[in-house]
Amino acid sequence: MKRQHDNKTKERIAFYQTKQWKRLRKQVIERDNGLDQYALRDGLVVPGKLVDHIVPIEFAPELRDDINNLVLTSMASHKAKTEWEQIYYGTGKKNTINKSAVPVKEIKYIPIKFNELKTI
C-alpha cells in the first residue's frame, strides 16, 4: 500500500529527484571523502552512502539546498540521527514540529554516539 503524503511532504520528496539535489549530493560525497561524518566525529571510519540535512528540511526548509547543512552519513548513523530529530525537532509522521527548538547546525553538538559501529 502506498503512503499518503501532504503537499509539503510531496514537495520535499520531489526535491530529491532534481538536478540541483543530485549535484549537491555529488559535491557532499566528494567533500566528505566518502566517509560518514557523524561516525568520523566520534573517531570511527565508516563509509557513507546517504547525504543528510544536519537541520532537517521539515524543520528548516530554507536550508534544503545549503551545502553547509549537508553531510555524508551511513544508514546506521542516519537512523540514530533521525530518532534524535523526531524527539528534538518533532519531525516525522504524526509528530508536531517544535517551533521553539533551536537549530543545531554543527554535528559536534548533535547528542548521538556511534560506539557500536566498527572501524574499517
Biopython code that builds the backbone (N, CA, C, O; Angstrom):
import numpy as np
from Bio.PDB.StructureBuilder import StructureBuilder

atoms = [
    (1, "MET", "N", (0.829, -1.174, 0.000)),
    (1, "MET", "CA", (0.000, 0.000, 0.000)),
    (1, "MET", "C", (0.884, 1.252, 0.000)),
    (1, "MET", "O", (1.844, 1.345, 0.766)),
    (2, "LYS", "N", (0.556, 2.191, -0.849)),
    (2, "LYS", "CA", (1.320, 3.423, -0.968)),
    (2, "LYS", "C", (0.933, 4.403, 0.136)),
    (2, "LYS", "O", (-0.246, 4.597, 0.433)),
    (3, "ARG", "N", (1.976, 5.030, 0.748)),
    (3, "ARG", "CA", (1.704, 6.019, 1.796)),
    (3, "ARG", "C", (1.136, 7.286, 1.200)),
    (3, "ARG", "O", (1.526, 7.705, 0.110)),
    (4, "GLN", "N", (0.216, 7.891, 1.916)),
    (4, "GLN", "CA", (-0.362, 9.165, 1.502)),
    (4, "GLN", "C", (0.507, 10.302, 2.045)),
    (4, "GLN", "O", (0.941, 10.268, 3.196)),
    (5, "HIS", "N", (0.752, 11.296, 1.211)),
    (5, "HIS", "CA", (1.583, 12.426, 1.617)),
    (5, "HIS", "C", (0.832, 13.737, 1.420)),
    (5, "HIS", "O", (0.065, 13.895, 0.470)),
    (6, "ASP", "N", (1.068, 14.674, 2.337)),
    (6, "ASP", "CA", (0.503, 16.009, 2.142)),
    (6, "ASP", "C", (1.372, 16.749, 1.126)),
    (6, "ASP", "O", (2.408, 16.237, 0.702)),
    (7, "ASN", "N", (0.955, 17.942, 0.739)),
    (7, "ASN", "CA", (1.670, 18.683, -0.304)),
    (7, "ASN", "C", (3.094, 19.049, 0.094)),
    (7, "ASN", "O", (3.995, 18.999, -0.743)),
    (8, "LYS", "N", (3.318, 19.419, 1.364)),
    (8, "LYS", "CA", (4.676, 19.758, 1.808)),
    (8, "LYS", "C", (5.590, 18.534, 1.712)),
    (8, "LYS", "O", (6.739, 18.644, 1.287)),
    (9, "THR", "N", (5.077, 17.376, 2.107)),
    (9, "THR", "CA", (5.861, 16.146, 2.035)),
    (9, "THR", "C", (6.158, 15.796, 0.579)),
    (9, "THR", "O", (7.281, 15.415, 0.251)),
    (10, "LYS", "N", (5.173, 15.920, -0.284)),
    (10, "LYS", "CA", (5.370, 15.641, -1.710)),
    (10, "LYS", "C", (6.446, 16.556, -2.292)),
    (10, "LYS", "O", (7.274, 16.123, -3.093)),
    (11, "GLU", "N", (6.425, 17.820, -1.884)),
    (11, "GLU", "CA", (7.418, 18.787, -2.363)),
    (11, "GLU", "C", (8.821, 18.406, -1.888)),
    (11, "GLU", "O", (9.778, 18.479, -2.659)),
    (12, "ARG", "N", (8.946, 17.996, -0.614)),
    (12, "ARG", "CA", (10.254, 17.563, -0.086)),
    (12, "ARG", "C", (10.763, 16.347, -0.841)),
    (12, "ARG", "O", (11.938, 16.286, -1.203)),
    (13, "ILE", "N", (9.891, 15.384, -1.079)),
    (13, "ILE", "CA", (10.280, 14.158, -1.786)),
    (13, "ILE", "C", (10.708, 14.488, -3.213)),
    (13, "ILE", "O", (11.709, 13.955, -3.694)),
    (14, "ALA", "N", (9.966, 15.356, -3.895)),
    (14, "ALA", "CA", (10.283, 15.740, -5.278)),
    (14, "ALA", "C", (11.648, 16.404, -5.374)),
    (14, "ALA", "O", (12.339, 16.245, -6.380)),
    (15, "PHE", "N", (12.048, 17.144, -4.346)),
    (15, "PHE", "CA", (13.345, 17.831, -4.357)),
    (15, "PHE", "C", (14.486, 16.841, -4.576)),
    (15, "PHE", "O", (15.465, 17.165, -5.248)),
    (16, "TYR", "N", (14.370, 15.648, -4.019)),
    (16, "TYR", "CA", (15.438, 14.651, -4.120)),
    (16, "TYR", "C", (15.582, 14.065, -5.526)),
    (16, "TYR", "O", (16.505, 13.289, -5.775)),
    (17, "GLN", "N", (14.697, 14.418, -6.433)),
    (17, "GLN", "CA", (14.788, 13.968, -7.821)),
    (17, "GLN", "C", (15.330, 15.053, -8.752)),
    (17, "GLN", "O", (15.492, 14.820, -9.950)),
    (18, "THR", "N", (15.607, 16.229, -8.207)),
    (18, "THR", "CA", (16.041, 17.342, -9.050)),
    (18, "THR", "C", (17.529, 17.272, -9.395)),
    (18, "THR", "O", (18.311, 16.620, -8.703)),
    (19, "LYS", "N", (17.901, 17.954, -10.474)),
    (19, "LYS", "CA", (19.316, 18.060, -10.855)),
    (19, "LYS", "C", (20.094, 18.790, -9.772)),
    (19, "LYS", "O", (21.246, 18.462, -9.491)),
    (20, "GLN", "N", (19.449, 19.784, -9.167)),
    (20, "GLN", "CA", (20.104, 20.554, -8.106)),
    (20, "GLN", "C", (20.517, 19.629, -6.963)),
    (20, "GLN", "O", (21.654, 19.700, -6.495)),
    (21, "TRP", "N", (19.604, 18.754, -6.503)),
    (21, "TRP", "CA", (19.931, 17.837, -5.408)),
    (21, "TRP", "C", (21.029, 16.863, -5.822)),
    (21, "TRP", "O", (21.953, 16.607, -5.050)),
    (22, "LYS", "N", (20.937, 16.329, -7.014)),
    (22, "LYS", "CA", (21.941, 15.358, -7.478)),
    (22, "LYS", "C", (23.327, 15.998, -7.532)),
    (22, "LYS", "O", (24.325, 15.355, -7.206)),
    (23, "ARG", "N", (23.384, 17.257, -7.942)),
    (23, "ARG", "CA", (24.659, 17.985, -7.978)),
    (23, "ARG", "C", (25.179, 18.227, -6.553)),
    (23, "ARG", "O", (26.356, 18.004, -6.269)),
    (24, "LEU", "N", (24.294, 18.682, -5.666)),
    (24, "LEU", "CA", (24.684, 18.909, -4.265)),
    (24, "LEU", "C", (25.175, 17.608, -3.619)),
    (24, "LEU", "O", (26.188, 17.591, -2.919)),
    (25, "ARG", "N", (24.442, 16.528, -3.866)),
    (25, "ARG", "CA", (24.789, 15.226, -3.287)),
    (25, "ARG", "C", (26.199, 14.802, -3.720)),
    (25, "ARG", "O", (26.997, 14.347, -2.901)),
    (26, "LYS", "N", (26.488, 14.954, -4.988)),
    (26, "LYS", "CA", (27.816, 14.602, -5.509)),
    (26, "LYS", "C", (28.900, 15.458, -4.840)),
    (26, "LYS", "O", (29.953, 14.946, -4.459)),
    (27, "GLN", "N", (28.636, 16.759, -4.700)),
    (27, "GLN", "CA", (29.609, 17.651, -4.064)),
    (27, "GLN", "C", (29.868, 17.246, -2.614)),
    (27, "GLN", "O", (31.011, 17.278, -2.160)),
    (28, "VAL", "N", (28.819, 16.868, -1.885)),
    (28, "VAL", "CA", (28.971, 16.477, -0.478)),
    (28, "VAL", "C", (29.764, 15.170, -0.366)),
    (28, "VAL", "O", (30.632, 15.047, 0.499)),
    (29, "ILE", "N", (29.477, 14.212, -1.221)),
    (29, "ILE", "CA", (30.209, 12.938, -1.202)),
    (29, "ILE", "C", (31.692, 13.189, -1.432)),
    (29, "ILE", "O", (32.537, 12.618, -0.743)),
    (30, "GLU", "N", (32.008, 14.040, -2.397)),
    (30, "GLU", "CA", (33.415, 14.361, -2.675)),
    (30, "GLU", "C", (34.039, 15.130, -1.511)),
    (30, "GLU", "O", (35.143, 14.803, -1.075)),
    (31, "ARG", "N", (33.351, 16.135, -1.013)),
    (31, "ARG", "CA", (33.877, 16.952, 0.086)),
    (31, "ARG", "C", (34.154, 16.100, 1.328)),
    (31, "ARG", "O", (35.165, 16.288, 2.005)),
    (32, "ASP", "N", (33.246, 15.158, 1.620)),
    (32, "ASP", "CA", (33.370, 14.344, 2.828)),
    (32, "ASP", "C", (34.152, 13.056, 2.600)),
    (32, "ASP", "O", (34.171, 12.174, 3.458)),
    (33, "ASN", "N", (34.794, 12.951, 1.444)),
    (33, "ASN", "CA", (35.685, 11.824, 1.136)),
    (33, "ASN", "C", (35.030, 10.457, 1.288)),
    (33, "ASN", "O", (35.695, 9.478, 1.625)),
    (34, "GLY", "N", (33.725, 10.395, 1.040)),
    (34, "GLY", "CA", (33.031, 9.110, 1.103)),
    (34, "GLY", "C", (32.845, 8.554, 2.501)),
    (34, "GLY", "O", (32.508, 7.381, 2.660)),
    (35, "LEU", "N", (33.059, 9.380, 3.522)),
    (35, "LEU", "CA", (33.006, 8.899, 4.912)),
    (35, "LEU", "C", (31.836, 9.499, 5.684)),
    (35, "LEU", "O", (31.477, 10.663, 5.510)),
    (36, "ASP", "N", (31.257, 8.671, 6.536)),
    (36, "ASP", "CA", (30.181, 9.065, 7.439)),
    (36, "ASP", "C", (30.736, 10.098, 8.419)),
    (36, "ASP", "O", (31.596, 9.777, 9.239)),
    (37, "GLN", "N", (30.256, 11.310, 8.339)),
    (37, "GLN", "CA", (30.778, 12.407, 9.151)),
    (37, "GLN", "C", (30.368, 12.322, 10.619)),
    (37, "GLN", "O", (31.093, 12.811, 11.486)),
    (38, "TYR", "N", (29.221, 11.712, 10.912)),
    (38, "TYR", "CA", (28.815, 11.546, 12.310)),
    (38, "TYR", "C", (29.711, 10.517, 12.995)),
    (38, "TYR", "O", (30.131, 10.722, 14.134)),
    (39, "ALA", "N", (30.001, 9.426, 12.317)),
    (39, "ALA", "CA", (30.889, 8.409, 12.872)),
    (39, "ALA", "C", (32.312, 8.953, 12.976)),
    (39, "ALA", "O", (32.991, 8.733, 13.979)),
    (40, "LEU", "N", (32.762, 9.662, 11.942)),
    (40, "LEU", "CA", (34.117, 10.236, 11.944)),
    (40, "LEU", "C", (34.290, 11.191, 13.116)),
    (40, "LEU", "O", (35.354, 11.231, 13.735)),
    (41, "ARG", "N", (33.266, 11.947, 13.418)),
    (41, "ARG", "CA", (33.276, 12.856, 14.563)),
    (41, "ARG", "C", (33.582, 12.099, 15.852)),
    (41, "ARG", "O", (34.216, 12.635, 16.761)),
    (42, "ASP", "N", (33.126, 10.841, 15.924)),
    (42, "ASP", "CA", (33.347, 10.009, 17.110)),
    (42, "ASP", "C", (34.578, 9.115, 16.971)),
    (42, "ASP", "O", (34.751, 8.176, 17.749)),
    (43, "GLY", "N", (35.442, 9.401, 15.975)),
    (43, "GLY", "CA", (36.688, 8.662, 15.810)),
    (43, "GLY", "C", (36.552, 7.357, 15.057)),
    (43, "GLY", "O", (37.463, 6.530, 15.095)),
    (44, "LEU", "N", (35.436, 7.149, 14.373)),
    (44, "LEU", "CA", (35.218, 5.921, 13.623)),
    (44, "LEU", "C", (35.265, 6.195, 12.128)),
    (44, "LEU", "O", (34.746, 7.208, 11.659)),
    (45, "VAL", "N", (35.888, 5.294, 11.386)),
    (45, "VAL", "CA", (35.970, 5.432, 9.942)),
    (45, "VAL", "C", (34.951, 4.474, 9.328)),
    (45, "VAL", "O", (35.141, 3.258, 9.338)),
    (46, "VAL", "N", (33.869, 5.041, 8.796)),
    (46, "VAL", "CA", (32.751, 4.268, 8.258)),
    (46, "VAL", "C", (32.367, 4.865, 6.912)),
    (46, "VAL", "O", (32.210, 6.081, 6.804)),
    (47, "PRO", "N", (32.211, 4.033, 5.878)),
    (47, "PRO", "CA", (31.780, 4.584, 4.594)),
    (47, "PRO", "C", (30.384, 5.191, 4.694)),
    (47, "PRO", "O", (29.529, 4.689, 5.423)),
    (48, "GLY", "N", (30.165, 6.265, 3.962)),
    (48, "GLY", "CA", (28.848, 6.903, 3.922)),
    (48, "GLY", "C", (28.210, 6.717, 2.565)),
    (48, "GLY", "O", (28.898, 6.661, 1.545)),
    (49, "LYS", "N", (26.891, 6.621, 2.556)),
    (49, "LYS", "CA", (26.166, 6.473, 1.297)),
    (49, "LYS", "C", (25.021, 7.465, 1.173)),
    (49, "LYS", "O", (24.526, 7.708, 0.072)),
    (50, "LEU", "N", (24.597, 8.039, 2.290)),
    (50, "LEU", "CA", (23.463, 8.959, 2.294)),
    (50, "LEU", "C", (23.940, 10.376, 2.567)),
    (50, "LEU", "O", (24.880, 10.583, 3.334)),
    (51, "VAL", "N", (23.299, 11.341, 1.947)),
    (51, "VAL", "CA", (23.571, 12.739, 2.265)),
    (51, "VAL", "C", (22.429, 13.201, 3.160)),
    (51, "VAL", "O", (21.255, 13.082, 2.812)),
    (52, "ASP", "N", (22.800, 13.728, 4.317)),
    (52, "ASP", "CA", (21.835, 14.092, 5.353)),
    (52, "ASP", "C", (21.811, 15.595, 5.566)),
    (52, "ASP", "O", (22.843, 16.264, 5.524)),
    (53, "HIS", "N", (20.609, 16.109, 5.796)),
    (53, "HIS", "CA", (20.459, 17.503, 6.212)),
    (53, "HIS", "C", (20.734, 17.569, 7.714)),
    (53, "HIS", "O", (20.061, 16.895, 8.494)),
    (54, "ILE", "N", (21.697, 18.357, 8.117)),
    (54, "ILE", "CA", (22.027, 18.493, 9.539)),
    (54, "ILE", "C", (20.797, 19.013, 10.282)),
    (54, "ILE", "O", (20.348, 18.397, 11.248)),
    (55, "VAL", "N", (20.259, 20.127, 9.840)),
    (55, "VAL", "CA", (18.975, 20.616, 10.337)),
    (55, "VAL", "C", (17.954, 20.121, 9.314)),
    (55, "VAL", "O", (18.025, 20.504, 8.146)),
    (56, "PRO", "N", (17.011, 19.283, 9.726)),
    (56, "PRO", "CA", (16.101, 18.678, 8.752)),
    (56, "PRO", "C", (15.262, 19.706, 7.995)),
    (56, "PRO", "O", (14.843, 20.721, 8.551)),
    (57, "ILE", "N", (15.028, 19.417, 6.707)),
    (57, "ILE", "CA", (14.273, 20.370, 5.890)),
    (57, "ILE", "C", (12.819, 20.468, 6.339)),
    (57, "ILE", "O", (12.144, 21.457, 6.053)),
    (58, "GLU", "N", (12.348, 19.470, 7.023)),
    (58, "GLU", "CA", (10.990, 19.539, 7.571)),
    (58, "GLU", "C", (10.898, 20.663, 8.611)),
    (58, "GLU", "O", (9.847, 21.285, 8.771)),
    (59, "PHE", "N", (12.001, 20.915, 9.310)),
    (59, "PHE", "CA", (12.068, 21.969, 10.328)),
    (59, "PHE", "C", (12.490, 23.305, 9.707)),
    (59, "PHE", "O", (11.946, 24.357, 10.045)),
    (60, "ALA", "N", (13.463, 23.249, 8.800)),
    (60, "ALA", "CA", (14.014, 24.475, 8.201)),
    (60, "ALA", "C", (14.118, 24.315, 6.684)),
    (60, "ALA", "O", (15.211, 24.089, 6.165)),
    (61, "PRO", "N", (13.001, 24.430, 5.968)),
    (61, "PRO", "CA", (13.031, 24.233, 4.519)),
    (61, "PRO", "C", (13.961, 25.193, 3.773)),
    (61, "PRO", "O", (14.425, 24.888, 2.674)),
    (62, "GLU", "N", (14.223, 26.334, 4.364)),
    (62, "GLU", "CA", (15.114, 27.307, 3.722)),
    (62, "GLU", "C", (16.561, 26.808, 3.637)),
    (62, "GLU", "O", (17.366, 27.380, 2.902)),
    (63, "LEU", "N", (16.898, 25.752, 4.380)),
    (63, "LEU", "CA", (18.263, 25.198, 4.372)),
    (63, "LEU", "C", (18.401, 23.968, 3.474)),
    (63, "LEU", "O", (19.449, 23.321, 3.465)),
    (64, "ARG", "N", (17.357, 23.644, 2.723)),
    (64, "ARG", "CA", (17.374, 22.392, 1.969)),
    (64, "ARG", "C", (18.485, 22.318, 0.931)),
    (64, "ARG", "O", (18.983, 21.228, 0.649)),
    (65, "ASP", "N", (18.884, 23.446, 0.356)),
    (65, "ASP", "CA", (19.930, 23.417, -0.662)),
    (65, "ASP", "C", (21.204, 24.134, -0.214)),
    (65, "ASP", "O", (22.016, 24.549, -1.041)),
    (66, "ASP", "N", (21.371, 24.273, 1.090)),
    (66, "ASP", "CA", (22.578, 24.883, 1.662)),
    (66, "ASP", "C", (23.604, 23.777, 1.900)),
    (66, "ASP", "O", (23.417, 22.939, 2.782)),
    (67, "ILE", "N", (24.673, 23.769, 1.129)),
    (67, "ILE", "CA", (25.680, 22.703, 1.229)),
    (67, "ILE", "C", (26.299, 22.633, 2.626)),
    (67, "ILE", "O", (26.795, 21.581, 3.030)),
    (68, "ASN", "N", (26.275, 23.738, 3.360)),
    (68, "ASN", "CA", (26.800, 23.742, 4.730)),
    (68, "ASN", "C", (25.851, 23.036, 5.701)),
    (68, "ASN", "O", (26.207, 22.801, 6.855)),
    (69, "ASN", "N", (24.661, 22.702, 5.243)),
    (69, "ASN", "CA", (23.690, 21.982, 6.063)),
    (69, "ASN", "C", (23.623, 20.508, 5.647)),
    (69, "ASN", "O", (22.682, 19.804, 6.014)),
    (70, "LEU", "N", (24.612, 20.042, 4.887)),
    (70, "LEU", "CA", (24.619, 18.675, 4.388)),
    (70, "LEU", "C", (25.887, 17.952, 4.793)),
    (70, "LEU", "O", (26.978, 18.522, 4.765)),
    (71, "VAL", "N", (25.736, 16.689, 5.171)),
    (71, "VAL", "CA", (26.883, 15.828, 5.468)),
    (71, "VAL", "C", (26.600, 14.426, 4.943)),
    (71, "VAL", "O", (25.448, 14.029, 4.765)),
    (72, "LEU", "N", (27.684, 13.686, 4.699)),
    (72, "LEU", "CA", (27.563, 12.297, 4.293)),
    (72, "LEU", "C", (27.414, 11.430, 5.534)),
    (72, "LEU", "O", (28.055, 11.680, 6.555)),
    (73, "THR", "N", (26.570, 10.414, 5.444)),
    (73, "THR", "CA", (26.310, 9.547, 6.579)),
    (73, "THR", "C", (26.056, 8.110, 6.126)),
    (73, "THR", "O", (25.790, 7.860, 4.950)),
    (74, "SER", "N", (26.139, 7.186, 7.050)),
    (74, "SER", "CA", (25.796, 5.783, 6.800)),
    (74, "SER", "C", (24.345, 5.559, 7.211)),
    (74, "SER", "O", (23.727, 6.423, 7.832)),
    (75, "MET", "N", (23.817, 4.410, 6.867)),
    (75, "MET", "CA", (22.438, 4.085, 7.258)),
    (75, "MET", "C", (22.303, 4.065, 8.785)),
    (75, "MET", "O", (21.324, 4.579, 9.326)),
    (76, "ALA", "N", (23.281, 3.473, 9.483)),
    (76, "ALA", "CA", (23.210, 3.369, 10.948)),
    (76, "ALA", "C", (23.211, 4.748, 11.598)),
    (76, "ALA", "O", (22.423, 5.016, 12.504)),
    (77, "SER", "N", (24.096, 5.617, 11.133)),
    (77, "SER", "CA", (24.165, 6.969, 11.689)),
    (77, "SER", "C", (22.897, 7.745, 11.371)),
    (77, "SER", "O", (22.367, 8.459, 12.223)),
    (78, "HIS", "N", (22.416, 7.605, 10.153)),
    (78, "HIS", "CA", (21.208, 8.324, 9.745)),
    (78, "HIS", "C", (20.012, 7.896, 10.585)),
    (78, "HIS", "O", (19.196, 8.728, 10.980)),
    (79, "LYS", "N", (19.909, 6.609, 10.857)),
    (79, "LYS", "CA", (18.802, 6.103, 11.678)),
    (79, "LYS", "C", (18.852, 6.710, 13.083)),
    (79, "LYS", "O", (17.837, 7.175, 13.601)),
    (80, "ALA", "N", (20.039, 6.702, 13.693)),
    (80, "ALA", "CA", (20.190, 7.263, 15.039)),
    (80, "ALA", "C", (19.872, 8.761, 15.043)),
    (80, "ALA", "O", (19.202, 9.249, 15.953)),
    (81, "LYS", "N", (20.343, 9.482, 14.043)),
    (81, "LYS", "CA", (20.090, 10.921, 13.988)),
    (81, "LYS", "C", (18.612, 11.200, 13.760)),
    (81, "LYS", "O", (18.056, 12.115, 14.367)),
    (82, "THR", "N", (17.977, 10.435, 12.904)),
    (82, "THR", "CA", (16.548, 10.618, 12.647)),
    (82, "THR", "C", (15.736, 10.419, 13.930)),
    (82, "THR", "O", (14.792, 11.165, 14.185)),
    (83, "GLU", "N", (16.094, 9.429, 14.728)),
    (83, "GLU", "CA", (15.401, 9.200, 16.004)),
    (83, "GLU", "C", (15.566, 10.401, 16.922)),
    (83, "GLU", "O", (14.613, 10.809, 17.585)),
    (84, "TRP", "N", (16.766, 10.972, 16.968)),
    (84, "TRP", "CA", (17.005, 12.157, 17.788)),
    (84, "TRP", "C", (16.190, 13.343, 17.252)),
    (84, "TRP", "O", (15.579, 14.075, 18.031)),
    (85, "GLU", "N", (16.179, 13.534, 15.924)),
    (85, "GLU", "CA", (15.434, 14.645, 15.321)),
    (85, "GLU", "C", (13.944, 14.576, 15.653)),
    (85, "GLU", "O", (13.311, 15.599, 15.911)),
    (86, "GLN", "N", (13.400, 13.383, 15.644)),
    (86, "GLN", "CA", (11.972, 13.230, 15.924)),
    (86, "GLN", "C", (11.641, 13.698, 17.338)),
    (86, "GLN", "O", (10.567, 14.248, 17.580)),
    (87, "ILE", "N", (12.551, 13.480, 18.255)),
    (87, "ILE", "CA", (12.343, 13.939, 19.635)),
    (87, "ILE", "C", (12.617, 15.438, 19.752)),
    (87, "ILE", "O", (11.814, 16.179, 20.319)),
    (88, "TYR", "N", (13.753, 15.879, 19.215)),
    (88, "TYR", "CA", (14.184, 17.265, 19.387)),
    (88, "TYR", "C", (13.373, 18.254, 18.544)),
    (88, "TYR", "O", (12.866, 19.250, 19.060)),
    (89, "TYR", "N", (13.255, 17.970, 17.243)),
    (89, "TYR", "CA", (12.570, 18.890, 16.323)),
    (89, "TYR", "C", (11.088, 18.586, 16.157)),
    (89, "TYR", "O", (10.325, 19.438, 15.702)),
    (90, "GLY", "N", (10.678, 17.381, 16.520)),
    (90, "GLY", "CA", (9.284, 16.986, 16.299)),
    (90, "GLY", "C", (9.004, 16.618, 14.854)),
    (90, "GLY", "O", (7.870, 16.737, 14.390)),
    (91, "THR", "N", (10.038, 16.168, 14.134)),
    (91, "THR", "CA", (9.859, 15.783, 12.733)),
    (91, "THR", "C", (9.311, 14.364, 12.647)),
    (91, "THR", "O", (9.283, 13.636, 13.639)),
    (92, "GLY", "N", (8.886, 13.987, 11.474)),
    (92, "GLY", "CA", (8.397, 12.629, 11.248)),
    (92, "GLY", "C", (6.886, 12.554, 11.255)),
    (92, "GLY", "O", (6.188, 13.450, 11.728)),
    (93, "LYS", "N", (6.414, 11.456, 10.714)),
    (93, "LYS", "CA", (4.975, 11.234, 10.586)),
    (93, "LYS", "C", (4.297, 11.247, 11.957)),
    (93, "LYS", "O", (4.796, 10.662, 12.918)),
    (94, "LYS", "N", (3.182, 11.909, 12.026)),
    (94, "LYS", "CA", (2.342, 12.011, 13.221)),
    (94, "LYS", "C", (2.967, 12.848, 14.340)),
    (94, "LYS", "O", (2.437, 12.877, 15.450)),
    (95, "ASN", "N", (4.071, 13.520, 14.071)),
    (95, "ASN", "CA", (4.670, 14.413, 15.057)),
    (95, "ASN", "C", (4.293, 15.852, 14.735)),
    (95, "ASN", "O", (3.830, 16.152, 13.634)),
    (96, "THR", "N", (4.495, 16.733, 15.699)),
    (96, "THR", "CA", (4.258, 18.159, 15.512)),
    (96, "THR", "C", (5.599, 18.872, 15.635)),
    (96, "THR", "O", (6.329, 18.675, 16.606)),
    (97, "ILE", "N", (5.915, 19.698, 14.646)),
    (97, "ILE", "CA", (7.185, 20.433, 14.653)),
    (97, "ILE", "C", (7.277, 21.301, 15.904)),
    (97, "ILE", "O", (6.350, 22.041, 16.235)),
    (98, "ASN", "N", (8.416, 21.197, 16.591)),
    (98, "ASN", "CA", (8.701, 22.009, 17.768)),
    (98, "ASN", "C", (9.298, 23.332, 17.291)),
    (98, "ASN", "O", (10.510, 23.438, 17.107)),
    (99, "LYS", "N", (8.466, 24.317, 17.095)),
    (99, "LYS", "CA", (8.907, 25.601, 16.541)),
    (99, "LYS", "C", (9.839, 26.361, 17.474)),
    (99, "LYS", "O", (10.516, 27.294, 17.043)),
    (100, "SER", "N", (9.884, 25.980, 18.734)),
    (100, "SER", "CA", (10.778, 26.664, 19.662)),
    (100, "SER", "C", (12.160, 25.997, 19.741)),
    (100, "SER", "O", (13.035, 26.476, 20.461)),
    (101, "ALA", "N", (12.356, 24.905, 19.012)),
    (101, "ALA", "CA", (13.671, 24.242, 19.005)),
    (101, "ALA", "C", (14.700, 25.166, 18.361)),
    (101, "ALA", "O", (14.410, 25.847, 17.377)),
    (102, "VAL", "N", (15.883, 25.181, 18.918)),
    (102, "VAL", "CA", (16.983, 25.960, 18.361)),
    (102, "VAL", "C", (17.703, 25.076, 17.341)),
    (102, "VAL", "O", (18.123, 23.974, 17.692)),
    (103, "PRO", "N", (17.858, 25.521, 16.094)),
    (103, "PRO", "CA", (18.527, 24.689, 15.092)),
    (103, "PRO", "C", (19.959, 24.339, 15.516)),
    (103, "PRO", "O", (20.736, 25.219, 15.888)),
    (104, "VAL", "N", (20.296, 23.062, 15.458)),
    (104, "VAL", "CA", (21.642, 22.590, 15.764)),
    (104, "VAL", "C", (22.348, 22.439, 14.419)),
    (104, "VAL", "O", (22.118, 21.473, 13.691)),
    (105, "LYS", "N", (23.208, 23.405, 14.099)),
    (105, "LYS", "CA", (23.812, 23.475, 12.767)),
    (105, "LYS", "C", (25.178, 22.812, 12.668)),
    (105, "LYS", "O", (25.712, 22.659, 11.569)),
    (106, "GLU", "N", (25.744, 22.420, 13.790)),
    (106, "GLU", "CA", (27.059, 21.771, 13.777)),
    (106, "GLU", "C", (26.920, 20.362, 14.339)),
    (106, "GLU", "O", (26.339, 20.159, 15.405)),
    (107, "ILE", "N", (27.463, 19.391, 13.603)),
    (107, "ILE", "CA", (27.272, 17.994, 14.022)),
    (107, "ILE", "C", (27.941, 17.678, 15.360)),
    (107, "ILE", "O", (27.557, 16.723, 16.034)),
    (108, "LYS", "N", (28.926, 18.465, 15.741)),
    (108, "LYS", "CA", (29.582, 18.191, 17.028)),
    (108, "LYS", "C", (28.631, 18.383, 18.204)),
    (108, "LYS", "O", (28.884, 17.867, 19.293)),
    (109, "TYR", "N", (27.541, 19.120, 17.997)),
    (109, "TYR", "CA", (26.585, 19.359, 19.075)),
    (109, "TYR", "C", (25.367, 18.432, 19.040)),
    (109, "TYR", "O", (24.485, 18.534, 19.893)),
    (110, "ILE", "N", (25.315, 17.536, 18.064)),
    (110, "ILE", "CA", (24.191, 16.604, 17.989)),
    (110, "ILE", "C", (24.490, 15.445, 18.937)),
    (110, "ILE", "O", (25.467, 14.724, 18.737)),
    (111, "PRO", "N", (23.667, 15.259, 19.959)),
    (111, "PRO", "CA", (23.989, 14.330, 21.051)),
    (111, "PRO", "C", (23.688, 12.855, 20.742)),
    (111, "PRO", "O", (22.866, 12.226, 21.408)),
    (112, "ILE", "N", (24.361, 12.324, 19.733)),
    (112, "ILE", "CA", (24.241, 10.900, 19.438)),
    (112, "ILE", "C", (25.640, 10.325, 19.309)),
    (112, "ILE", "O", (26.557, 11.006, 18.852)),
    (113, "LYS", "N", (25.803, 9.077, 19.709)),
    (113, "LYS", "CA", (27.105, 8.403, 19.659)),
    (113, "LYS", "C", (26.987, 7.142, 18.829)),
    (113, "LYS", "O", (25.918, 6.537, 18.751)),
    (114, "PHE", "N", (28.073, 6.753, 18.218)),
    (114, "PHE", "CA", (28.082, 5.607, 17.325)),
    (114, "PHE", "C", (29.127, 4.577, 17.756)),
    (114, "PHE", "O", (29.843, 4.038, 16.912)),
    (115, "ASN", "N", (29.222, 4.303, 19.025)),
    (115, "ASN", "CA", (30.203, 3.367, 19.535)),
    (115, "ASN", "C", (30.003, 1.941, 19.032)),
    (115, "ASN", "O", (30.942, 1.144, 19.036)),
    (116, "GLU", "N", (28.778, 1.613, 18.597)),
    (116, "GLU", "CA", (28.505, 0.260, 18.124)),
    (116, "GLU", "C", (29.026, 0.007, 16.715)),
    (116, "GLU", "O", (29.099, -1.145, 16.287)),
    (117, "LEU", "N", (29.391, 1.060, 15.984)),
    (117, "LEU", "CA", (29.918, 0.878, 14.629)),
    (117, "LEU", "C", (31.376, 0.451, 14.707)),
    (117, "LEU", "O", (32.126, 0.892, 15.577)),
    (118, "LYS", "N", (31.755, -0.410, 13.786)),
    (118, "LYS", "CA", (33.143, -0.880, 13.768)),
    (118, "LYS", "C", (33.952, -0.073, 12.759)),
    (118, "LYS", "O", (33.437, 0.349, 11.723)),
    (119, "THR", "N", (35.209, 0.132, 13.075)),
    (119, "THR", "CA", (36.083, 0.828, 12.130)),
    (119, "THR", "C", (36.425, -0.110, 10.993)),
    (119, "THR", "O", (36.381, -1.332, 11.137)),
    (120, "ILE", "N", (36.766, 0.484, 9.860)),
    (120, "ILE", "CA", (37.136, -0.349, 8.702)),
    (120, "ILE", "C", (38.608, -0.192, 8.404)),
    (120, "ILE", "O", (39.118, -0.808, 7.468)),
]
sb = StructureBuilder()
sb.init_structure("model")
sb.init_model(0)
sb.init_chain("A")
sb.init_seg("    ")
for serial, (resi, resn, name, xyz) in enumerate(atoms, 1):
    if name == "N":
        sb.init_residue(resn, " ", resi, " ")
    sb.init_atom(name, np.array(xyz, "f"), 0.0, 1.0, " ", f" {name:<3s}", serial, name[0])
structure = sb.get_structure()
